[in-house]
Amino acid sequence: MLYCMSEKAGNVSLVKATPEAYEEVSRFELPQDGEGNFWAHPVVCGQKLFLRRAMYVYCYDIAE
């Protein structure tokens, strides 16, 4: 499973990546705070997903 974030829109997807296909499992959109592109890589630490844009950091609980 991969967390993928679009550079311009701030859409975040959870993707099941296999050799056969790209399968999007879920998707959500980040708040449109700040300016510029979303260039920081998504980070998972413990059971938290961290996403950054400009001076804003978003934290999501991804525990099952």
N, C-alpha and C positions, 0 to 999 in steps of 0.2 A: 504494500500500500504506500502511496506517495501523497504528500500534500503539495499541491501546485497552486501558485498564485499568479494571476495575470499582472503584467507590468503596468498597464495604464488604468484598468478599471477597478482593480482591487477585489476581483472575484477569487475566491479560494475554493478549490475542489479537492475532495478525497478521491483518489484514483486507484483502481486495481489495475496494475500493469502486468500483462502477460505477453508472451511472444505472439499470441494470436490476435489480441485486441486491446484497445484502450477502453476501459469501462469506468465511467464516472459513477461513484457510489453516492456522493452527496456534494452539495455546493452551498456557499453562502457568500454574502457581499460585506466587505469591511465598510465602516463609516468613511465618508469622504472628507475627513479632517486633513489639514495640511495641504501642501502643494507639491507638485512633482510626481514622478513615477514611483511605483513600489519596486525597489531594487533589492532590498534585503531578503535573504533567503529565509523561508519559514524554519523555525527551530522547535524541536520537541525536546523537552527536558522533564523527566519524571512523567507525569500524566498531564502535562500542560503544553499547549501549542502557543508559541510566541510569534507575533507578526509585527513588522515595523514599517512605518512610512514617515519620513521626515523626523520630527521630534516626538511622534506618537508611537507608543508600544501597546499592542493589544494582546491579552492573554485569555486563552480559552481552555476550559477543562475538557480533556478528551478521554477521561476515564470511561471505561465501559460500564 
